[in-house]
Amino acid sequence: MSSTGLILAVESSCDETAAAVVERGARTRSSVIASQIATHARYGGVVPELASREHLRAVVPVVRAALDQAGIGFQDLDAVAVTSGPGLAGALLVGISYAKALTLALGKPLVAVNHLEGHIHAVLLHEREAALAAGLPDPADEPALALVVSGGHTHLYLARPANSNWRYKLVGRTVDDAAGEAYDKVAKLLGLGYPGGPWIDSLSRFGNPKAVQFAFSQIKTKLHLGGKPPRTKAARTAPIADLDPRFLFSFSGIKTAVLRYVELHEMRAEAQARAALTLAHPQPCQSREAALELCPQPVLDLIASFQRAVVGDLMKKTFAAAEALGAKRILVTGGVAANRELRTRLTAEATRRGIHAAFPATALSTDNAAMIGAAAWPRFLAGEFAPADLSADPALALGA
């Protein structure tokens, strides 16, 4: 086995083409991301066909940039890792096809990584890098409750180290929209930019979070599904009936509640006018003056109330699961983990309960390849290599 410990990782599950070189799952040697936000912003969401086309254009230069940034060549690698799912089928196939061709040409092993596992390892990578910098022992090899919360996923996993690898058990999930998806849809409804999360998080600081009272109703198994999971993103997981209702999320209701509020208070016309402004100026507002110029106070209050409710529900279900499972460590990851209010409130509550809460660095919260390289290292050590017929699995599940 080569002693370099270097893995080149490729991530193309949605709308970022990313490549990174990670050393032994604990040190990021390089991380390069080509974002497609400008391409999809005009549509208010990701267009799969456009995403695939942009990945085709970007994958080769992004990989070259990652190798140059790391100061290495292809022959210095131990292996290549790639995201195999879940995600957009066409987008995933671009990364997989490139990685398979590369490993075939180099004679290197290929490691397939679940995108959700990658997000969990984004936190572990951040913790390992911080420990290495401080000369402290590796803190990562301890069981944890992981909340993966992004535009496509809201899942709770019990993550355990096992024989130098990791094993995952699904304990909770959304039954419909993911939290990040609700952010994007509410932002679009209010005429804000894409992606919606940064806009809502930025503007919520200037509103009254108690102005509008949103409530989450108790989730019940839909009788017509017969206990099977509904057809949502990454839906091939444990049946809803097998999961504790206390750990199930649902964000379609609050999205509808915001819609009804907008209609009742006749905010649609101003939202349409606002959409043109945010498309021309895509950066979220950072000052009260700019926020008020874009959104009147009632809209800012609605935004703040929406975020308060979503963050509160995420915290409620996560801490309920932590208490039931006896977890003393919580890992929060995914794009929504970059949310300022979620970080502040969840960390404070975890401290009050005597639980260690960890988040990835902001750059590792959204999709990136460094997290894929970190997740691939234990699989590489265990000899878990991808088969020659590896293909994209848009609904790939993680754990039992």
NORLIN-V236722 format. One line per field, one symbol per residue. ss: DSSP state (a for helix, b for strand, c for the rest). phi: phi as a letter, one per 40 degrees, with the letter a starting at -180 (. if undefined). A space follows every 50 residues. Layout:
BEGIN
ss=???
phi=???
END
This chain:
BEGIN
ss=cccccbbbbbbccccbbbbbbbbcccbbbbbbbbbcaaaaaaaccccaaa aaaaaaaaaaaaaaaaaaaacccaaaccbbbbbbbcccaaaaaaaaaaaa aaaaaaccbbbbbbaaaaaaaaaaaaaaaaaaaacccccccccbbbbbbc cccbbbbbbbbbccbbbbbbbbbbccccaaaaaaaaaaaccccccaaaaa aaaaccccccccccccccccccaaaccccccccccccccaaaccaaabbc caaaaaaaaaaaaacccaaaaaaaaaaaaacccccccaaaaaaaccaaaa aaaaaaaaaaaaaaaaaaaaaaaaacccbbbbbcaaaacaaaaaaaaaaa aaaccbbbbccaaaaccccaaaaaaaaaaaaccccccccccccccccccc
phi=.cbcgcbcbbbacbbbcbaabbbfgbaccaabbbcbdcccdccgiccdcc ccccccccccccccccccccgbbdccccabbacbicicdccccccccccc ccccccgbcbbcbcdccdccccccccccccccccgbcccccbdacbbbba cbaabbbcbbcafgbbbbbcbaaccaccccccdcccccccgccbccdccc cccccbbccbcbcbbbcccbcccccggccccbdfccbdddccbcdcbcba bcccccccdccccccfbcccccccdcccccbccdcbbcccccccbcddcc cccccccdcccccdcdcccccccccgcbabbbahdccccccccccccccc cccgbcbbbcddccccdaccccccccccccccgcbccccdbcbdbdcbgc
END
